[in-house]
Amino acid sequence: MKLRGWFLPDTPDVLGLLRHQLAVTISAVGGFQAWAAGDASAAKAVLGTEREGEAAKRELLSALRAAFVTPLEPEDVFALSRGVDRILNSARDLVKESEAMDCPPDAGIAEMGRLLGTSLQHIDDAIVRLGSDGDEATASADAAITTERQLESAYYKGMGGLLEVEDRSERIARRELYRRCSRIGETVVEVAERVVYAVVKQS
């Protein structure tokens, strides 16, 4: 009688897949930045990432279900993936709404787009260090939160500037676009805080 060997199942690179999903979102936000800065053709770069982002999310969740062990608790990976997906979808929806209302982005939205791009780079740095250097992961997450606070300031400055817009329809449309930008920033904070929470649980 032959003895069967015992083998552990393959361990998928969950953090690598999470970074891939984040890379898709960073690419979309890069398109968003270009669009917000005045390149109308860059809207396609944002709208065209929907399927890629969804595929990256599904691949990650599939790997998470199959993984025997993971560098983070599954609920943390799921929460991070959900937040990253929400950022991409929100950027896409903002572009769609801008086009639907025939209200192109202005300098305030361009500034918030720039800050969103910076904050996501900090999130990527944080995820790289998850599981290996909790202090650095936390520092990068904190940097993302600090950047979002700058976005919040840009939001209030822009909202104040809308008081000078005489056309009521334009004022209402821009206010909604500003609010959408602000909500994307809030999601960035949620992702960053989840990174910090994951590090705390690993301590």
Sine and cosine of phi, psi and omega as CSV:
sin_phi,cos_phi,sin_psi,cos_psi,sin_omega,cos_omega
0.00,0.00,0.80,-0.60,-0.02,-1.00
-1.00,0.03,0.64,-0.77,0.06,-1.00
-1.00,0.07,0.72,-0.69,0.05,-1.00
-1.00,0.09,0.68,-0.74,0.04,-1.00
-0.98,0.21,0.46,-0.89,0.03,-1.00
-0.98,-0.21,0.77,-0.64,-0.03,-1.00
-0.80,-0.60,0.68,-0.73,0.12,-0.99
-0.98,0.20,0.59,-0.81,0.03,-1.00
-0.91,0.42,0.37,-0.93,0.04,-1.00
-0.86,0.51,0.55,-0.83,0.03,-1.00
-0.96,-0.27,0.96,-0.28,-0.01,-1.00
-0.90,0.44,0.46,-0.89,0.04,-1.00
-0.99,0.16,0.99,0.15,-0.09,-1.00
-0.89,0.46,-0.71,0.70,-0.01,-1.00
-0.92,0.40,-0.57,0.82,0.07,-1.00
-0.89,0.45,-0.65,0.76,0.03,-1.00
-0.93,0.36,-0.57,0.82,0.06,-1.00
-0.91,0.42,-0.65,0.76,0.03,-1.00
-0.92,0.40,-0.57,0.82,0.05,-1.00
-0.90,0.43,-0.70,0.72,0.05,-1.00
-0.87,0.48,-0.66,0.75,0.02,-1.00
-0.91,0.42,-0.60,0.80,0.01,-1.00
-0.88,0.48,-0.62,0.78,0.06,-1.00
-0.89,0.46,-0.68,0.73,0.01,-1.00
-0.92,0.39,-0.64,0.76,0.04,-1.00
-0.88,0.47,-0.64,0.77,0.04,-1.00
-0.89,0.45,-0.68,0.74,0.02,-1.00
-0.89,0.45,-0.68,0.74,0.00,-1.00
-0.93,0.37,-0.52,0.86,0.11,-0.99
-0.88,0.47,-0.67,0.74,0.10,-0.99
-0.90,0.44,-0.62,0.78,0.04,-1.00
-0.88,0.47,-0.67,0.74,0.02,-1.00
-0.87,0.49,-0.72,0.69,-0.01,-1.00
-0.90,0.44,-0.66,0.75,0.04,-1.00
-0.89,0.46,-0.72,0.69,-0.02,-1.00
-0.91,0.42,-0.45,0.89,0.00,-1.00
-0.99,0.10,-0.01,1.00,0.11,-0.99
0.86,-0.51,-0.06,1.00,0.02,-1.00
-1.00,-0.01,1.00,-0.05,-0.08,-1.00
-0.87,0.49,-0.52,0.85,-0.03,-1.00
-0.92,0.38,-0.34,0.94,-0.01,-1.00
-0.94,0.34,-0.20,0.98,0.05,-1.00
-0.85,0.53,-0.55,0.84,0.00,-1.00
-0.89,0.45,-0.55,0.83,0.00,-1.00
-0.92,0.38,-0.46,0.89,0.04,-1.00
-0.99,0.15,-0.77,0.64,-0.07,-1.00
-0.93,0.37,-0.45,0.89,-0.05,-1.00
-0.99,0.17,-0.08,1.00,-0.04,-1.00
-1.00,-0.08,0.02,1.00,-0.08,-1.00
-0.86,0.50,-0.78,0.63,-0.03,-1.00
-0.92,0.40,-0.65,0.76,0.00,-1.00
-0.89,0.46,-0.68,0.74,0.02,-1.00
-0.90,0.43,-0.66,0.75,0.01,-1.00
-0.91,0.42,-0.65,0.76,0.02,-1.00
-0.91,0.42,-0.65,0.76,0.02,-1.00
-0.90,0.43,-0.64,0.77,0.03,-1.00
-0.91,0.43,-0.70,0.71,0.00,-1.00
-0.90,0.44,-0.64,0.77,0.01,-1.00
-0.89,0.46,-0.67,0.74,0.02,-1.00
-0.90,0.44,-0.73,0.69,-0.04,-1.00
-0.92,0.40,-0.57,0.82,0.06,-1.00
-0.90,0.43,-0.70,0.72,0.03,-1.00
-0.90,0.43,-0.59,0.81,0.00,-1.00
-0.90,0.43,-0.63,0.78,0.04,-1.00
-0.92,0.38,-0.55,0.84,-0.08,-1.00
-1.00,0.05,-0.28,0.96,-0.12,-0.99
-0.94,0.34,0.69,-0.72,0.06,-1.00
-0.98,0.20,-0.69,0.73,0.11,-0.99
-0.72,-0.69,0.45,-0.89,0.03,-1.00
-0.73,-0.69,0.48,-0.88,0.00,-1.00
-0.92,0.38,-0.37,0.93,0.08,-1.00
-0.80,-0.60,0.31,-0.95,0.09,-1.00
-0.90,0.43,0.64,-0.77,-0.05,-1.00
-0.79,0.62,-0.60,0.80,-0.03,-1.00
-0.91,0.42,-0.52,0.85,0.04,-1.00
-0.95,0.31,-0.68,0.73,0.04,-1.00
-0.87,0.49,-0.69,0.72,0.00,-1.00
-0.88,0.48,-0.70,0.71,-0.03,-1.00
-0.90,0.43,-0.65,0.76,0.02,-1.00
-0.91,0.42,-0.69,0.72,0.02,-1.00
-0.88,0.47,-0.68,0.74,0.00,-1.00
-0.89,0.46,-0.67,0.75,0.01,-1.00
-0.91,0.41,-0.68,0.73,0.02,-1.00
-0.88,0.47,-0.66,0.75,0.02,-1.00
-0.90,0.43,-0.63,0.78,-0.02,-1.00
-0.91,0.41,-0.59,0.81,0.03,-1.00
-0.89,0.46,-0.73,0.69,0.02,-1.00
-0.87,0.49,-0.75,0.66,-0.04,-1.00
-0.89,0.45,-0.60,0.80,-0.02,-1.00
-0.93,0.36,-0.63,0.77,0.05,-1.00
-0.89,0.45,-0.68,0.74,0.03,-1.00
-0.88,0.47,-0.71,0.70,-0.03,-1.00
-0.91,0.42,-0.55,0.83,0.01,-1.00
-0.91,0.41,-0.68,0.73,0.03,-1.00
-0.89,0.46,-0.69,0.72,0.01,-1.00
-0.88,0.48,-0.68,0.73,-0.03,-1.00
-0.92,0.39,-0.63,0.78,0.04,-1.00
-0.86,0.51,-0.69,0.72,0.00,-1.00
-0.93,0.37,-0.64,0.77,-0.02,-1.00
-0.90,0.43,-0.59,0.81,-0.02,-1.00
-1.00,0.00,-0.02,1.00,-0.05,-1.00
0.80,0.60,0.73,0.68,-0.03,-1.00
-0.80,-0.61,1.00,-0.06,-0.05,-1.00
-0.92,0.40,0.38,-0.92,-0.01,-1.00
-0.91,0.41,0.43,-0.90,0.03,-1.00
-0.88,-0.48,-0.17,-0.99,-0.07,-1.00
-0.89,0.45,-0.56,0.83,0.00,-1.00
-0.91,0.42,-0.69,0.72,0.03,-1.00
-0.93,0.38,-0.59,0.81,0.05,-1.00
-0.88,0.48,-0.67,0.74,0.02,-1.00
-0.92,0.40,-0.66,0.75,0.04,-1.00
-0.92,0.40,-0.58,0.81,0.07,-1.00
-0.89,0.45,-0.67,0.75,0.04,-1.00
-0.87,0.49,-0.69,0.72,-0.02,-1.00
-0.94,0.35,-0.55,0.83,0.08,-1.00
-0.88,0.47,-0.69,0.73,0.03,-1.00
-0.87,0.49,-0.68,0.73,0.02,-1.00
-0.90,0.43,-0.69,0.73,-0.03,-1.00
-0.90,0.43,-0.59,0.81,0.01,-1.00
-0.94,0.34,-0.52,0.86,0.10,-0.99
-0.90,0.43,-0.61,0.79,0.07,-1.00
-0.91,0.41,-0.63,0.78,0.05,-1.00
-0.88,0.47,-0.68,0.73,0.02,-1.00
-0.88,0.48,-0.70,0.72,0.05,-1.00
-0.86,0.51,-0.63,0.78,-0.01,-1.00
-0.91,0.41,-0.69,0.72,-0.04,-1.00
-0.93,0.38,-0.57,0.82,0.07,-1.00
-0.83,0.56,-0.60,0.80,-0.10,-0.99
-1.00,-0.05,-0.10,1.00,0.04,-1.00
-0.88,0.47,0.72,-0.69,0.02,-1.00
1.00,0.04,-0.21,0.98,-0.01,-1.00
-0.81,-0.58,-0.58,0.81,-0.02,-1.00
-0.57,-0.82,1.00,0.01,-0.06,-1.00
-0.88,0.48,-0.61,0.80,-0.02,-1.00
-0.91,0.42,-0.69,0.72,0.00,-1.00
-0.94,0.35,-0.61,0.79,0.04,-1.00
-0.88,0.48,-0.68,0.73,0.02,-1.00
-0.91,0.42,-0.65,0.76,0.00,-1.00
-0.89,0.46,-0.66,0.75,0.02,-1.00
-0.93,0.37,-0.63,0.78,0.06,-1.00
-0.89,0.45,-0.66,0.75,0.04,-1.00
-0.89,0.45,-0.60,0.80,0.03,-1.00
-0.90,0.43,-0.61,0.79,0.05,-1.00
-0.89,0.45,-0.66,0.75,0.01,-1.00
-0.91,0.41,-0.66,0.75,0.03,-1.00
-0.87,0.48,-0.67,0.74,0.02,-1.00
-0.90,0.44,-0.62,0.78,0.02,-1.00
-0.91,0.42,-0.54,0.84,0.05,-1.00
-0.90,0.43,-0.56,0.83,0.08,-1.00
-0.92,0.39,-0.61,0.79,0.07,-1.00
-0.89,0.46,-0.64,0.77,0.02,-1.00
-0.88,0.47,-0.64,0.77,0.04,-1.00
-0.91,0.42,-0.65,0.76,0.04,-1.00
-0.90,0.44,-0.58,0.81,0.03,-1.00
-0.89,0.45,-0.74,0.67,-0.02,-1.00
-0.92,0.40,-0.60,0.80,0.04,-1.00
-0.90,0.44,-0.69,0.72,0.01,-1.00
-0.91,0.41,-0.66,0.75,0.02,-1.00
-0.89,0.47,-0.62,0.79,0.04,-1.00
-0.90,0.44,-0.61,0.79,0.01,-1.00
-0.92,0.40,-0.41,0.91,-0.01,-1.00
-0.92,0.40,-0.32,0.95,0.03,-1.00
-0.90,0.43,-0.36,0.93,-0.01,-1.00
-1.00,0.00,-0.11,0.99,0.02,-1.00
-0.99,0.16,0.89,-0.46,-0.09,-1.00
-0.97,0.23,-0.60,0.80,-0.04,-1.00
-0.94,0.33,0.88,-0.48,-0.08,-1.00
-0.90,0.44,-0.67,0.74,-0.01,-1.00
-0.89,0.45,-0.68,0.73,0.04,-1.00
-0.90,0.43,-0.66,0.75,-0.01,-1.00
-0.88,0.48,-0.69,0.73,0.01,-1.00
-0.92,0.40,-0.68,0.74,-0.02,-1.00
-0.90,0.44,-0.72,0.69,-0.02,-1.00
-0.92,0.40,-0.58,0.81,0.04,-1.00
-0.87,0.49,-0.65,0.76,0.01,-1.00
-0.92,0.39,-0.64,0.77,0.03,-1.00
-0.91,0.41,-0.64,0.77,0.05,-1.00
-0.88,0.47,-0.68,0.74,-0.01,-1.00
-0.90,0.43,-0.61,0.79,0.04,-1.00
-0.89,0.45,-0.68,0.74,0.05,-1.00
-0.86,0.51,-0.69,0.72,0.01,-1.00
-0.88,0.48,-0.64,0.77,-0.01,-1.00
-0.93,0.37,-0.55,0.84,0.09,-1.00
-0.89,0.45,-0.67,0.74,0.04,-1.00
-0.87,0.49,-0.62,0.79,0.04,-1.00
-0.90,0.44,-0.59,0.81,0.04,-1.00
-0.93,0.38,-0.60,0.80,0.07,-1.00
-0.86,0.52,-0.68,0.73,0.03,-1.00
-0.89,0.46,-0.66,0.75,0.02,-1.00
-0.87,0.49,-0.67,0.74,0.03,-1.00
-0.90,0.43,-0.71,0.70,-0.01,-1.00
-0.88,0.47,-0.67,0.74,0.00,-1.00
-0.93,0.38,-0.49,0.87,0.06,-1.00
-0.94,0.35,-0.57,0.82,0.10,-1.00
-0.87,0.50,-0.74,0.67,0.00,-1.00
-0.87,0.49,-0.67,0.74,0.01,-1.00
-0.89,0.46,-0.66,0.75,0.02,-1.00
-0.89,0.45,-0.63,0.78,0.03,-1.00
-0.91,0.42,-0.67,0.74,0.02,-1.00
-0.86,0.51,-0.67,0.74,-0.03,-1.00
-0.93,0.36,-0.42,0.91,0.02,-1.00
-0.99,0.16,-0.26,0.96,-0.08,-1.00
-0.93,0.37,0.00,0.00,0.00,0.00
